[in-house]
Structure formats: C-alpha cells, structure tokens
C-alpha cells in the first residue's frame, strides 16, 4: 500500500526529474500538474486522488487519478473530453468533481479558463494572413547572380557595337553613301540615351546611281 506522505518526503528532499528551481520559486514540469508549482498539494505524484485539465490538438480533457488504479500505470489516468463550449465545460467539471477537494476543483476551473483563452487566441491568429517566408538555396542564388552579370556584359557589348557603327558612319568609313540618312537619324535620335536599350530603325535611301542600283 502506497503512502502519499512518504512519496512526498522522498521527492521534496531528494531528486525529482520534474522539479525546476529558480531564484523565486520551484516549478514542476509534469504535464499533469494543475498549478505548475512544486508543492505538497499540487504534486501529481504524491497524491493518490488527483485531477487536472490538459489540452491536446485543440481539445480539453479532464484527467482524474484515483487510488484504485494505482496498480495499473497504463490506465492510471481516466480522461474525459470536455465540451467545446466554455460554460458547458465548466458544468461538466462541477459535476465530475462534485465530491473532490475544493482545491482541485478550483484549480481545474482556472486551468480550463486559461486553456480556453489560449485556444481562442490561437484561432484568431490563424485567421490573420501573415507573409510566408521562403528560403532561397545558395546555389540558385549564385546561379542567378552569374546570369545577371553575364547579361550586363552582353548589354554593354551591344551598346559599344552600336556606338562604334554610328562613329564609323559619321567619320565616312562607308564612303559617305548615307550622309543624308545619317543626318535624319541624328535629328531623330538627338537627346536620346543609347544605354536605355531602345531599338531604333534606320531607313537608307538608294543614292548609288544607275550603275550600282
């Protein structure tokens, strides 16, 4: 036959894997602890009759432990799913813990209130649209940067070729056969920037004479 007082003395004075000491208080990390504090009345290990509220996948469960199930650890906790409505869930807790201690009844109601508020905030946050963060692989980023660099080099090369051809036309490299067209082209393109990558068409007139036509 187990003794709750002996178990508590061992846990309190010895080692407990759920105990977490801080500068102000001592907390309990056991998920069945109804208050989260490490003390005699809140310890789920040192109380044969115990009740608490836990939440799993958006559903609140009332977990009850009695001394009759102490010899079966697999069925030690009896779980009852509570209603999704807060007022109905409170009535369920009142009816199921009617003959239990007032401490467990009051703390279970407080825990149910906190879980209900937590689930409500979760639903509100899920409705809000948030920006989705997408990671870019390093190799893909390097590949895109190389393509951009090559495209800039190709664009500068085309600009230089275009400027060289215009300079040759102006200097008379092509035997001044298209001076008139070049003059019209210069009037049309005056004030334009060749780096803007705009395509311009040049119309050439046939002034070669009767022997070269």
MODELLER restraints for C-alpha pairs under 7 A, 6 or more apart:
rsr = mdl.restraints
at = mdl.atoms
rsr.add(forms.Gaussian(group=physical.xy_distance, feature=features.Distance(at['CA:4:A'], at['CA:46:A']), mean=4.87, stdev=0.5))
rsr.add(forms.Gaussian(group=physical.xy_distance, feature=features.Distance(at['CA:4:A'], at['CA:47:A']), mean=5.70, stdev=0.5))
rsr.add(forms.Gaussian(group=physical.xy_distance, feature=features.Distance(at['CA:4:A'], at['CA:48:A']), mean=6.75, stdev=0.5))
rsr.add(forms.Gaussian(group=physical.xy_distance, feature=features.Distance(at['CA:5:A'], at['CA:46:A']), mean=6.94, stdev=0.5))
rsr.add(forms.Gaussian(group=physical.xy_distance, feature=features.Distance(at['CA:7:A'], at['CA:46:A']), mean=5.48, stdev=0.5))
rsr.add(forms.Gaussian(group=physical.xy_distance, feature=features.Distance(at['CA:8:A'], at['CA:40:A']), mean=6.80, stdev=0.5))
rsr.add(forms.Gaussian(group=physical.xy_distance, feature=features.Distance(at['CA:8:A'], at['CA:46:A']), mean=5.19, stdev=0.5))
rsr.add(forms.Gaussian(group=physical.xy_distance, feature=features.Distance(at['CA:18:A'], at['CA:28:A']), mean=5.36, stdev=0.5))
rsr.add(forms.Gaussian(group=physical.xy_distance, feature=features.Distance(at['CA:18:A'], at['CA:29:A']), mean=4.91, stdev=0.5))
rsr.add(forms.Gaussian(group=physical.xy_distance, feature=features.Distance(at['CA:18:A'], at['CA:30:A']), mean=5.72, stdev=0.5))
rsr.add(forms.Gaussian(group=physical.xy_distance, feature=features.Distance(at['CA:19:A'], at['CA:26:A']), mean=6.94, stdev=0.5))
rsr.add(forms.Gaussian(group=physical.xy_distance, feature=features.Distance(at['CA:19:A'], at['CA:27:A']), mean=6.00, stdev=0.5))
rsr.add(forms.Gaussian(group=physical.xy_distance, feature=features.Distance(at['CA:19:A'], at['CA:28:A']), mean=4.90, stdev=0.5))
rsr.add(forms.Gaussian(group=physical.xy_distance, feature=features.Distance(at['CA:19:A'], at['CA:29:A']), mean=6.55, stdev=0.5))
rsr.add(forms.Gaussian(group=physical.xy_distance, feature=features.Distance(at['CA:19:A'], at['CA:38:A']), mean=6.78, stdev=0.5))
rsr.add(forms.Gaussian(group=physical.xy_distance, feature=features.Distance(at['CA:20:A'], at['CA:26:A']), mean=5.75, stdev=0.5))
rsr.add(forms.Gaussian(group=physical.xy_distance, feature=features.Distance(at['CA:20:A'], at['CA:27:A']), mean=5.11, stdev=0.5))
rsr.add(forms.Gaussian(group=physical.xy_distance, feature=features.Distance(at['CA:20:A'], at['CA:28:A']), mean=6.04, stdev=0.5))
rsr.add(forms.Gaussian(group=physical.xy_distance, feature=features.Distance(at['CA:21:A'], at['CA:27:A']), mean=6.25, stdev=0.5))
rsr.add(forms.Gaussian(group=physical.xy_distance, feature=features.Distance(at['CA:26:A'], at['CA:37:A']), mean=6.27, stdev=0.5))
rsr.add(forms.Gaussian(group=physical.xy_distance, feature=features.Distance(at['CA:26:A'], at['CA:38:A']), mean=5.67, stdev=0.5))
rsr.add(forms.Gaussian(group=physical.xy_distance, feature=features.Distance(at['CA:27:A'], at['CA:36:A']), mean=5.80, stdev=0.5))
rsr.add(forms.Gaussian(group=physical.xy_distance, feature=features.Distance(at['CA:27:A'], at['CA:37:A']), mean=4.37, stdev=0.5))
rsr.add(forms.Gaussian(group=physical.xy_distance, feature=features.Distance(at['CA:27:A'], at['CA:38:A']), mean=5.05, stdev=0.5))
rsr.add(forms.Gaussian(group=physical.xy_distance, feature=features.Distance(at['CA:28:A'], at['CA:36:A']), mean=5.21, stdev=0.5))
rsr.add(forms.Gaussian(group=physical.xy_distance, feature=features.Distance(at['CA:28:A'], at['CA:37:A']), mean=5.23, stdev=0.5))
rsr.add(forms.Gaussian(group=physical.xy_distance, feature=features.Distance(at['CA:28:A'], at['CA:38:A']), mean=5.05, stdev=0.5))
rsr.add(forms.Gaussian(group=physical.xy_distance, feature=features.Distance(at['CA:29:A'], at['CA:36:A']), mean=6.80, stdev=0.5))
rsr.add(forms.Gaussian(group=physical.xy_distance, feature=features.Distance(at['CA:32:A'], at['CA:44:A']), mean=6.46, stdev=0.5))
rsr.add(forms.Gaussian(group=physical.xy_distance, feature=features.Distance(at['CA:32:A'], at['CA:52:A']), mean=6.17, stdev=0.5))
rsr.add(forms.Gaussian(group=physical.xy_distance, feature=features.Distance(at['CA:33:A'], at['CA:42:A']), mean=6.27, stdev=0.5))
rsr.add(forms.Gaussian(group=physical.xy_distance, feature=features.Distance(at['CA:33:A'], at['CA:43:A']), mean=6.33, stdev=0.5))
rsr.add(forms.Gaussian(group=physical.xy_distance, feature=features.Distance(at['CA:33:A'], at['CA:44:A']), mean=5.76, stdev=0.5))
rsr.add(forms.Gaussian(group=physical.xy_distance, feature=features.Distance(at['CA:33:A'], at['CA:52:A']), mean=6.91, stdev=0.5))
rsr.add(forms.Gaussian(group=physical.xy_distance, feature=features.Distance(at['CA:34:A'], at['CA:42:A']), mean=6.39, stdev=0.5))
rsr.add(forms.Gaussian(group=physical.xy_distance, feature=features.Distance(at['CA:34:A'], at['CA:52:A']), mean=5.15, stdev=0.5))
rsr.add(forms.Gaussian(group=physical.xy_distance, feature=features.Distance(at['CA:34:A'], at['CA:107:A']), mean=6.41, stdev=0.5))
rsr.add(forms.Gaussian(group=physical.xy_distance, feature=features.Distance(at['CA:34:A'], at['CA:108:A']), mean=6.56, stdev=0.5))
rsr.add(forms.Gaussian(group=physical.xy_distance, feature=features.Distance(at['CA:34:A'], at['CA:111:A']), mean=6.97, stdev=0.5))
rsr.add(forms.Gaussian(group=physical.xy_distance, feature=features.Distance(at['CA:35:A'], at['CA:42:A']), mean=6.35, stdev=0.5))
rsr.add(forms.Gaussian(group=physical.xy_distance, feature=features.Distance(at['CA:35:A'], at['CA:107:A']), mean=6.88, stdev=0.5))
rsr.add(forms.Gaussian(group=physical.xy_distance, feature=features.Distance(at['CA:44:A'], at['CA:50:A']), mean=6.47, stdev=0.5))
rsr.add(forms.Gaussian(group=physical.xy_distance, feature=features.Distance(at['CA:48:A'], at['CA:65:A']), mean=6.77, stdev=0.5))
rsr.add(forms.Gaussian(group=physical.xy_distance, feature=features.Distance(at['CA:48:A'], at['CA:66:A']), mean=5.72, stdev=0.5))
rsr.add(forms.Gaussian(group=physical.xy_distance, feature=features.Distance(at['CA:48:A'], at['CA:67:A']), mean=4.98, stdev=0.5))
rsr.add(forms.Gaussian(group=physical.xy_distance, feature=features.Distance(at['CA:49:A'], at['CA:65:A']), mean=5.37, stdev=0.5))
rsr.add(forms.Gaussian(group=physical.xy_distance, feature=features.Distance(at['CA:49:A'], at['CA:66:A']), mean=4.57, stdev=0.5))
rsr.add(forms.Gaussian(group=physical.xy_distance, feature=features.Distance(at['CA:49:A'], at['CA:67:A']), mean=6.11, stdev=0.5))
rsr.add(forms.Gaussian(group=physical.xy_distance, feature=features.Distance(at['CA:50:A'], at['CA:64:A']), mean=5.83, stdev=0.5))
rsr.add(forms.Gaussian(group=physical.xy_distance, feature=features.Distance(at['CA:50:A'], at['CA:65:A']), mean=5.06, stdev=0.5))
rsr.add(forms.Gaussian(group=physical.xy_distance, feature=features.Distance(at['CA:50:A'], at['CA:66:A']), mean=6.74, stdev=0.5))
rsr.add(forms.Gaussian(group=physical.xy_distance, feature=features.Distance(at['CA:51:A'], at['CA:63:A']), mean=5.56, stdev=0.5))
rsr.add(forms.Gaussian(group=physical.xy_distance, feature=features.Distance(at['CA:51:A'], at['CA:64:A']), mean=4.38, stdev=0.5))
rsr.add(forms.Gaussian(group=physical.xy_distance, feature=features.Distance(at['CA:51:A'], at['CA:65:A']), mean=6.22, stdev=0.5))
rsr.add(forms.Gaussian(group=physical.xy_distance, feature=features.Distance(at['CA:51:A'], at['CA:104:A']), mean=6.29, stdev=0.5))
rsr.add(forms.Gaussian(group=physical.xy_distance, feature=features.Distance(at['CA:52:A'], at['CA:62:A']), mean=6.00, stdev=0.5))
rsr.add(forms.Gaussian(group=physical.xy_distance, feature=features.Distance(at['CA:52:A'], at['CA:63:A']), mean=5.36, stdev=0.5))
rsr.add(forms.Gaussian(group=physical.xy_distance, feature=features.Distance(at['CA:52:A'], at['CA:64:A']), mean=6.69, stdev=0.5))
rsr.add(forms.Gaussian(group=physical.xy_distance, feature=features.Distance(at['CA:52:A'], at['CA:108:A']), mean=5.41, stdev=0.5))
rsr.add(forms.Gaussian(group=physical.xy_distance, feature=features.Distance(at['CA:53:A'], at['CA:60:A']), mean=6.66, stdev=0.5))
rsr.add(forms.Gaussian(group=physical.xy_distance, feature=features.Distance(at['CA:53:A'], at['CA:61:A']), mean=5.62, stdev=0.5))
rsr.add(forms.Gaussian(group=physical.xy_distance, feature=features.Distance(at['CA:53:A'], at['CA:62:A']), mean=4.74, stdev=0.5))
rsr.add(forms.Gaussian(group=physical.xy_distance, feature=features.Distance(at['CA:53:A'], at['CA:63:A']), mean=5.98, stdev=0.5))
rsr.add(forms.Gaussian(group=physical.xy_distance, feature=features.Distance(at['CA:53:A'], at['CA:108:A']), mean=5.96, stdev=0.5))
rsr.add(forms.Gaussian(group=physical.xy_distance, feature=features.Distance(at['CA:53:A'], at['CA:111:A']), mean=6.28, stdev=0.5))
rsr.add(forms.Gaussian(group=physical.xy_distance, feature=features.Distance(at['CA:53:A'], at['CA:112:A']), mean=6.27, stdev=0.5))
rsr.add(forms.Gaussian(group=physical.xy_distance, feature=features.Distance(at['CA:54:A'], at['CA:60:A']), mean=5.75, stdev=0.5))
rsr.add(forms.Gaussian(group=physical.xy_distance, feature=features.Distance(at['CA:54:A'], at['CA:61:A']), mean=5.36, stdev=0.5))
rsr.add(forms.Gaussian(group=physical.xy_distance, feature=features.Distance(at['CA:54:A'], at['CA:62:A']), mean=6.69, stdev=0.5))
rsr.add(forms.Gaussian(group=physical.xy_distance, feature=features.Distance(at['CA:55:A'], at['CA:61:A']), mean=6.11, stdev=0.5))
rsr.add(forms.Gaussian(group=physical.xy_distance, feature=features.Distance(at['CA:58:A'], at['CA:119:A']), mean=6.62, stdev=0.5))
rsr.add(forms.Gaussian(group=physical.xy_distance, feature=features.Distance(at['CA:60:A'], at['CA:81:A']), mean=6.14, stdev=0.5))
rsr.add(forms.Gaussian(group=physical.xy_distance, feature=features.Distance(at['CA:60:A'], at['CA:82:A']), mean=5.68, stdev=0.5))
rsr.add(forms.Gaussian(group=physical.xy_distance, feature=features.Distance(at['CA:61:A'], at['CA:79:A']), mean=6.04, stdev=0.5))
rsr.add(forms.Gaussian(group=physical.xy_distance, feature=features.Distance(at['CA:61:A'], at['CA:80:A']), mean=5.36, stdev=0.5))
rsr.add(forms.Gaussian(group=physical.xy_distance, feature=features.Distance(at['CA:61:A'], at['CA:81:A']), mean=4.44, stdev=0.5))
rsr.add(forms.Gaussian(group=physical.xy_distance, feature=features.Distance(at['CA:61:A'], at['CA:82:A']), mean=5.58, stdev=0.5))
rsr.add(forms.Gaussian(group=physical.xy_distance, feature=features.Distance(at['CA:62:A'], at['CA:79:A']), mean=5.58, stdev=0.5))
rsr.add(forms.Gaussian(group=physical.xy_distance, feature=features.Distance(at['CA:62:A'], at['CA:80:A']), mean=5.10, stdev=0.5))
rsr.add(forms.Gaussian(group=physical.xy_distance, feature=features.Distance(at['CA:62:A'], at['CA:81:A']), mean=6.38, stdev=0.5))
rsr.add(forms.Gaussian(group=physical.xy_distance, feature=features.Distance(at['CA:62:A'], at['CA:82:A']), mean=6.76, stdev=0.5))
rsr.add(forms.Gaussian(group=physical.xy_distance, feature=features.Distance(at['CA:63:A'], at['CA:77:A']), mean=5.88, stdev=0.5))
rsr.add(forms.Gaussian(group=physical.xy_distance, feature=features.Distance(at['CA:63:A'], at['CA:78:A']), mean=5.45, stdev=0.5))
rsr.add(forms.Gaussian(group=physical.xy_distance, feature=features.Distance(at['CA:63:A'], at['CA:79:A']), mean=4.52, stdev=0.5))
rsr.add(forms.Gaussian(group=physical.xy_distance, feature=features.Distance(at['CA:63:A'], at['CA:80:A']), mean=6.53, stdev=0.5))
rsr.add(forms.Gaussian(group=physical.xy_distance, feature=features.Distance(at['CA:64:A'], at['CA:77:A']), mean=5.50, stdev=0.5))
rsr.add(forms.Gaussian(group=physical.xy_distance, feature=features.Distance(at['CA:64:A'], at['CA:78:A']), mean=5.12, stdev=0.5))
rsr.add(forms.Gaussian(group=physical.xy_distance, feature=features.Distance(at['CA:64:A'], at['CA:79:A']), mean=6.59, stdev=0.5))
rsr.add(forms.Gaussian(group=physical.xy_distance, feature=features.Distance(at['CA:65:A'], at['CA:76:A']), mean=6.06, stdev=0.5))
rsr.add(forms.Gaussian(group=physical.xy_distance, feature=features.Distance(at['CA:65:A'], at['CA:77:A']), mean=4.96, stdev=0.5))
rsr.add(forms.Gaussian(group=physical.xy_distance, feature=features.Distance(at['CA:65:A'], at['CA:78:A']), mean=6.38, stdev=0.5))
rsr.add(forms.Gaussian(group=physical.xy_distance, feature=features.Distance(at['CA:69:A'], at['CA:75:A']), mean=6.76, stdev=0.5))
rsr.add(forms.Gaussian(group=physical.xy_distance, feature=features.Distance(at['CA:69:A'], at['CA:76:A']), mean=5.25, stdev=0.5))
rsr.add(forms.Gaussian(group=physical.xy_distance, feature=features.Distance(at['CA:70:A'], at['CA:76:A']), mean=6.04, stdev=0.5))
rsr.add(forms.Gaussian(group=physical.xy_distance, feature=features.Distance(at['CA:82:A'], at['CA:89:A']), mean=5.41, stdev=0.5))
rsr.add(forms.Gaussian(group=physical.xy_distance, feature=features.Distance(at['CA:83:A'], at['CA:89:A']), mean=5.02, stdev=0.5))
rsr.add(forms.Gaussian(group=physical.xy_distance, feature=features.Distance(at['CA:90:A'], at['CA:109:A']), mean=6.82, stdev=0.5))
rsr.add(forms.Gaussian(group=physical.xy_distance, feature=features.Distance(at['CA:97:A'], at['CA:105:A']), mean=6.26, stdev=0.5))
rsr.add(forms.Gaussian(group=physical.xy_distance, feature=features.Distance(at['CA:159:A'], at['CA:194:A']), mean=6.85, stdev=0.5))
rsr.add(forms.Gaussian(group=physical.xy_distance, feature=features.Distance(at['CA:159:A'], at['CA:195:A']), mean=6.59, stdev=0.5))
rsr.add(forms.Gaussian(group=physical.xy_distance, feature=features.Distance(at['CA:178:A'], at['CA:204:A']), mean=6.78, stdev=0.5))
rsr.add(forms.Gaussian(group=physical.xy_distance, feature=features.Distance(at['CA:181:A'], at['CA:203:A']), mean=6.83, stdev=0.5))
rsr.add(forms.Gaussian(group=physical.xy_distance, feature=features.Distance(at['CA:181:A'], at['CA:204:A']), mean=5.82, stdev=0.5))
rsr.add(forms.Gaussian(group=physical.xy_distance, feature=features.Distance(at['CA:181:A'], at['CA:205:A']), mean=6.92, stdev=0.5))
rsr.add(forms.Gaussian(group=physical.xy_distance, feature=features.Distance(at['CA:185:A'], at['CA:202:A']), mean=6.73, stdev=0.5))
